[in-house]
C-alpha cells in the first residue's frame, strides 16, 4: 500500500457518519456503572492487563478501587462473584466506531486470567492481569540504543470513555468532527501521532533522540543532555521533551503542548497537560515499548495511560505523507457546511 493509499484509508475513518455514531454510542455508555460496589480486598490494587488476540496483543493498566474499576484512566463495567470476574472495556476502531471487549475469568493465586471476546465477531482470545510491580528507586543510567526504523505493533487498548471533569464532559458533548485538526492536515500532537499506524525512525546521539514520524512528517526532539524546560516557549503540537535514564529505561517528560485532543472521540487535551513516557527495549532490541501517562487535571480526574509497541523493521521505507486539506474544505463547501466550520473555529479561539 502506498503512502497515499494509507492516508486515504486513515482519512476514511473520520467519516462524519462514523464519528456521529461513535459519539452517540459513547453517550449511551455513560449509563454503564463504573463498577461493582464493595469490592473484596483481594481484588483491589493496580494490575498490568494484557489482552491476547489472534494477531495482536494489547496492554493496559487496570486499577481496582472499592468503588469501582478503571482501565487506562477510564471507568469500566466490573463485577465479581467469589473468585469470578467479568469486565466490559469500551474501545474504538480506526473508523471511530465505539466497540467493546468482553472479559470473563477468575482470580487464582494472586493473578487474573480468562476468556476474551473481542468486538465484531473476531476469534475468541485470552486475557490475564498481574499485580503491578512497584518500581525501585532511580537506577544508575545504562543507556540503550533506540536507533532504527520501527513499525507499530499495538497502540494499546484505546479506552474511549475517561474520567472527565465537568469541563471535559462539556467539551466531549460539544465535540464535532469538524473540530479535528487532522482532517485539514494539521498535526494532532504527540499523543495521537504516537499511536498512528505509520512507521517512525529514531536517530540517537549521546545528547538527543530525534524521532522522525511518517505521520504529518512530524519531528520530535527528546533532549537527554540534562537540560530543563525553557521558560518562554510557545506551545507546539509535539511539545518540548526532556529525558533521563532510569537504568536502561528512558523516562521522557513532555510539556508545552498545543491544546488538542487525546483521540478522535473528542477527549480534550489542555496546554497545561504533562506527558510522561517510559521507553524501553525488549527481545534483544527488536521491540520498542512506550508506557505513556497523560496528566491533565483540567480535564481528567485521574491520569490517562496509553501503551504503544513497535517492532524494528529495517527494511521499511519512510514514505511521503500525502495529505491535502483541499478535499476537506471543498467537501464542506459542497455540503454547505463551510460557514459552520468557520464559526466553530472562531468559538474555539
DAPEWO-V389932 format. One record per run of one state. SS is the DSSP state (H for helix, E for strand, - for the rest). FROM is the first residue (numbers start at 0). LEN is the number of residues. If there is no record, write none. Layout:
# DAPEWO-V389932
ss = [SS,SS]
from = [FROM,FROM]
len = [LEN,LEN]
This chain:
# DAPEWO-V389932
ss = [-,H,-,H,-,H,-,E,-,E,-,E,-,E,-,E,-,E,-,E,-,E,-,E,-,E,-,H,-,H,-,H,-,H,-,E,-,E,-,H,-,E,-,E,-,E,-,E,-,E,-,E,-,E,-,E,H,-,E,-,E,-,E,-,H,-,H,-]
from = [0,2,12,15,29,40,43,44,52,56,65,67,71,73,81,83,92,97,108,110,117,124,131,147,154,163,164,165,174,176,179,180,184,189,193,199,204,207,213,214,217,218,223,235,236,239,246,248,255,256,257,259,261,267,269,273,282,285,286,295,299,300,303,312,325,335,337,348]
len = [2,10,3,14,11,3,1,8,4,9,2,4,2,8,2,9,5,11,2,7,7,7,16,7,9,1,1,9,2,3,1,4,5,4,6,5,3,6,1,3,1,5,12,1,3,7,2,7,1,1,2,2,6,2,4,9,3,1,9,4,1,3,9,13,10,2,11,1]
